[in-house]
Amino acid sequence: MHTTPTVLVVSDLHLDREPGPALAQFLEFLEGPAREASALYILGDLFEYWIGDDAGFPAAETLAAALARLPVPVTFQHGNRDFLLGPEYARRAEMTLGPELLRIEVAGGPALLMHGDSLCTSDVDYQEFRKMVRAPAWQQAFLARPLPERIVAAERLRAGSRDAGKMKASEIMDAHPDAIADVLRRHGLSLLVHGHTHRPAIHHLQVDGRPCLRCVLPSWDELPGYLTLDDQGPRLLTLDGRAYPPSAPCANPAPPDPPAPASRAG
């Protein structure tokens, strides 16, 4: 019996500099479900922060070796915390650096993959910050600084991000319905997959009268899980293969309305 190849998608692992529980869980995932897939896509925030391919953090190097052993292709998209991950680390991990918006072919038709932070258009301060740090000149200047300075700067930015998140209304940090509709409309697709907001669910919505799906990936520092795309349709699963908890309404289609607000963003 012919079966459609299974594509797996993860994001928001937020791995620290040193090996910890999240890394151990992901290594088990790579030795389990990921080995049976046709492809693995990592949609950003794989690391809590990234300050250059020369950092040599133990967790990152352990993961690079594991990814390099994986017998399936791995594609990585940058997140808001690891946008400086570059070609040298990708080479060590034997993974492909994907564009910010990536169209892939899966069972049932094409899907659009992205990290998701660019969808949070209500968070004007963050979007301005994002524009600044994604500029090549800013990145070149940052990467030219000594490694200890980069570590201090990254820790300071992380603390500032956490403090700012506590002061913002949750809906500000969620993907905006207009941005969601716009990206699906511009690419002519009906399936969008992203992370960042830490609100795992599969949302049913309408774009110009066309039924669409928006799959939001879980954060691994809350409850680890992944999205599987195969001939059974998109499914959010826990690491032991069960359907994601009822709080993530992936098994119960919702009416076509705006997505629920996020509690926090990555």
ABEGO torsion letter per residue (X at the ends): XBBBBBBBBBBGAGBBABBBAAAAAAAAAAABAAAABABBBBAEGABABBAEAAAGBAAAAAAAAAAAABABBBBBBBBAAAAABBAAAAAAAGBBBBBABBBBBBBGEBBBBBAGAAABAABAAAAAAAAAAABAAAAAAAAABBAAAAAAAAAAAAAAAAAAAAABBAAAABBBAAAAAAAAAAAGBABBBBBGAGBBBBBBBBBGGBBBBBBBBBBAAABBBBBBBBAAEBBBBBAAGBBBBAABBAABBBBBBBBBBBABBX
